[in-house]
Structure formats: C-alpha cells, structure tokens
C-alpha cells in the first residue's frame, strides 16, 4: 500500500490551496489535527488556534466547502479505480443507512433540521457508504427533515445519483440497506435502466406478498417471491442476530437470484456501516457539532469525514493486517500528516512548564540541529 501516502499528501496539499489565506490554511490543519486526536469539545482543547478563530473558520470565512468535497471524492475515486482487474468485474457494495446525531437543548437557527425521529432528537443523516474488499469510504449524505419532506428512501434515491458513471461501468453494484430502504420505488430505481444494479435490503416480516402470504410465512431460504407493487421477482432469506441478549430474525430480499445462505451472508454485510457510525461519533466527533449556523454544521460534518479518511488511509499505508485500532491509526495519521501542528501544540505545553522547571533548577532550551 506504499502508493497511498503520496496520494493522501497530495490531497492535503490541494485542500490547503483551497483556503483563501495562510491563516485559514493553518486553522484548517489545526481542526483536522484535533479531530484526529478525538477531542470532543474541539475549540476548548485547541493548542494552536483560539476558540474564536475556529468558530470564524467554520461559520463565516469564505472558503469553498464543495471544492473540499470534490477534491476528497477525486482521491476516493482514484483509489477505488486502482482496484480494477482484468476479467470479471469486482463487486462494489453501496451501503445506505440512517443515523441520528443526538442533540439536547433548543436549536432555533436550525429550523426543522434538529428534530425527533424514531424517538431520538437530533440531526438525522442518510449516508451512502462504499465498500470494496477491505476498502471503505463515506461518499455522500443527506439530512432527513421530517414529515412532509422527502423520506429516507427518497433521499437514498438521490444519493444513488451521486455515484459516478465510471464506477457503474467498471464494477458490479450491490446496494445494501435495512428495511427503511426496502421500498418498492427504491427497488424499482435500483433495478431501472439508468442504474441496473442489484438490491439486497431488509424487509419487514409483516410485508404482504402477491400470493397473500406474509414474509414471515415463507419457509424456504432463497425462495422466489413477488412483492405487492413489484412485477419482477425477488429472493427471500433471513439472518439471526443477537439483540439485547436475544436472537432475533431479520428478513432480507435480493433482486439477484442467489442461494438462501448467500443472500443471508450479503444481508449481514450491511451491518458494517453500524461500526462506521460508532467510529465517526466516538472517535472523530461527528455528533459533537456546536456551530451557530447551518454552514458551520455542514463544514463540521465534512471535516469529520475527511479526518476519518486520513486515519483510514494511514492504516492502509502502514499495511497492518490486524483489527483496526482507530485511536492508534488516528495518532499515526497526525504524526505522518501534521507533525508541525503536533509539535507546536507540544511546544506550547512545554512553555507552561518553564516556571516549574526553573523552580527545580532546570531550564528548557531548544537547539536547531544542522542537517
């Protein structure tokens, strides 16, 4: 994986050039460095920039958020395309899921963005997540605004439009999702002429089939069935999952004919995105936004995703085969990609120790080495 780090360094260089001034470039790097350190209350922990400087950068300064997204996607796309091989097209998994970034208190400036859904108050995000082999990348997201606005499955349909044509030409696309994305309209879109992908999604046990049976009444894994409202057949299976110490049955349908156990295996793969959400929230502070306007929140989410990518690419660069330790990989990314920010923060801490050192007969002196 030695080819990854140069691409990541090139990306960081390109992103820095998008900043209108050296001051904003420095703030940009400081925020990414703090996200990599997993600092939950970012402004209060920053050693290299003031809280007001970070607030101005996120909420007011005129740097292009969309260009940051485009540059990041360009790097993702190039890395995915590097996985192309001669012969049969590899499978690219497109995962769809909704997560809530829970918030407490009032948010009058956010209108209908912070609201209650499924008994949870917060910002409700539908994410499109790409997986090929052991490679995984967040690609795009939309915010669900509640009743009377596009539903999660409708937003997922819009997210599918963001997948570049070059990916659909070079990979077989399997769209994975839970029961919220098993709607007839979304399945029709996935299988339509403009996409022609395959869907492997969850389905409620109470859904009725054209022959009058409920999904829960199907006895054979891999059985061909017809959903009401869908002319083409789907193939039904199920998986057993552990929930609160109990085994629960979850049903899965596939638009591609496969054995029952194969459908079940693909259905389980969808749960990878749950681990990603936990990592984003508790390692990269995705839900810790405290900005004063919508632009600030949007930028926070984007930079949180960028920090995840930097840590993940560092893991791939180090070519470790063991289980990902996000703390270690984020720290490694910080050392490899932002050593100057790390040193400045460390130096500032050392300066505060000078009075104590002097009291005990010591002095602190930094000597520049000739190279």
Protein Blocks (a to p, Z undefined) as FASTA:
>chain_A
ZZmmmmmmmmmmmmmmmpmbfklmmmmmmmmmmmmnopablmlmpckbcfklmmmmmmmp
ccdfklmmmmmmmmmmmmmmmmpcehjdddddddddddddddedjdfknommpcceehia
cdddddddddehjbccdfbdcddebehiacfklmmmmmmmmpcfklmmmpccdddddfkl
mcfklmmmmmmmklopacdddddfkbccfkopafklpmbghiacddehiabdcddddddd
deehiacddddddfbdcdfklmmmmmmmmmmmmmmmmmmmmmnommmgcbfbfklmmmmm
mmmmmmmmmmmmmmmmnopabdcdfklmmmmmmmmmmmmlmmmmmmmmmmmmmmmmmmno
pacddddddZZ
